[in-house]
Amino acid sequence: MDYRKVDPNLGEWNDISSMQNHFRLMFDGVINHISAQSEWFKGFLQDDPRYCHYFITVEGSPDLSQVVRPRILPLLTTFNTHSGEKHVWTTFSDDQIDLNFKTPEVLLEILDILLMYAARGAIFIRLDAIAYLWKEIGTTCIHLPQTHRVIQFLRAALNEVAPHVHLITETNVPHADNIAYFGDGTNEAQLVYNFALPPLTLHIFHTGDARVLAHWAGTLTLPSSKTTFFNFLASHDGIGLNPARGILSTEEIDSLVHRTLEHGGLVSYKHIADGAQSPYELNINYFDALSNPKGNEPLGLQVDRFIAAQAIMLSLPGVPGIYFHSLFGSRGWLEGVQRTGRNRTINREKCDFETLQKELVDPNSLRARVFSRYHQLLLARRNSPAFHPHGVHRILDVHPSVFAIERISPDGSSRAFCLHNVSKAKVLIETEQFILMRGSVDKTMVDLFTGQALQVSKFMLDPYQVLWIKL
């Protein structure tokens, strides 16, 4: 509603400033669209000359069939303005009004807002839904060259006055389009969301075969040492399927959809060119996506599987993004979907603080089990320079059911081998494999979780076991 204000129900700018004593802050730059309840759009409806060109109106019946849509909702929404009805561009919903970046005042106003965020303590600025920024009738209106130019403009301005601020682009699209937002490695985003990771990780745990993810992860490259990936598995949205297209087959994607419905989740669809519908997003909590809440598996095995998936995300090169509900092992919230009528609400439950506290002190509860294991992962990662966001990675071929990755610090002084069994079966690993891969005769290994030395010629990975070691 207002880029420059904090919701008074939640606090004020001083509260955000105080967080800087403990955290580096990421601000959400929702610059593709603004609320229909904003003063900008209210001014537009009243024909206020300041805002008459802030939004995109369409006259007549032009061919908009090429426009890429993320949702099954009308692209244009009719509003009554002071001067009559107008058809306004609304990519996502009738409450999210797209801004018109062809208007110089809009571009400069958004720049001023992002600079204000930097002044207010932002170290990272997330550019929400940025791929849809520029519209040209007769085109797809996604990934247009002008969109990349706007990002380059914002980056150039930040480089001048706030070079410590990093841009993160949120583009839920196929991988090749996604990484295009790095630009040449110096002129666009420093980080891009690694959107292919959530569906690919889900796929390998469903199949018990890590090879698809391993092959894809082996292709991950960065255009410069100034860029890296923003890795995540879950978010306030669902699990996007488009990023997996071209990596997984249609049958494999259909299997993800079927499994989601089987596990009590929901699926969101979009229109495609021939008028049919295509699954766009899996709406399910990631814990439930991995383990059927209607099943009878032991809770410990479900936690092991969930933690193994999170460990894979943490082992990859980049900066990890951990959704609140993943940190605490939340399950799906179908009651919320019934209340709001929105599929995405299934993963957006507002936890009761006292109830959460009670669950976390009960060592047998799901939340306590997940949080303690996650905490162990984060400590191990934090204490090893091998996981530096700009370090090197190498995918290791040790077994079809094991996602194995070597991480090396930028200066080469620290190495870690991360093994993740993605199957229900035990897997035998010969330690000689690591010795040969590293080119060393030193057979002493250290468990990064416990700090204990390991001197064995082989070991057995239990179902969904995670082992991070250094030689």
Secondary structure, DSSP 4 states (H G I P E B T S, - for coil): --TT---TTT--HHHHHHHTTT--EEEEE--SEEETTSHHHHHHHTT-TTTTTSB-B--S----TT---SSSS-SEEEEEETTEEEEEE-SSBTTEEEB-TTSHHHHHHHHHHHHHHHHTTEEEEEETTGGG----TTS--SS-HHHHHHHHHHHHHHHHH-TT-EEEE---S-HHHHHGGGTTSSSS-SEEE-TTHHHHHHHHHHHT--HHHHHHHHT---SSTT-EEEEES--SS-EESGGGBTTB-HHHHHHHHHHHHHTT-EEEEEE-TTS-EEEEEEES-HHHHHS-TTS---HHHHHHHHHHHHHHHHHSSSEEE--HHHHTT----HHHHHHH--GGGGG-----HHHHHHHHT-TTSHHHHHHHHHHHHHHHHHT-GGG-TT-EEEEE-S-TTEEEEEEE-TTS--EEEEEEE-SSS-EEEETHHHHHHHT-----EEETTT--EE--SEEEEPTT-EEEEE-
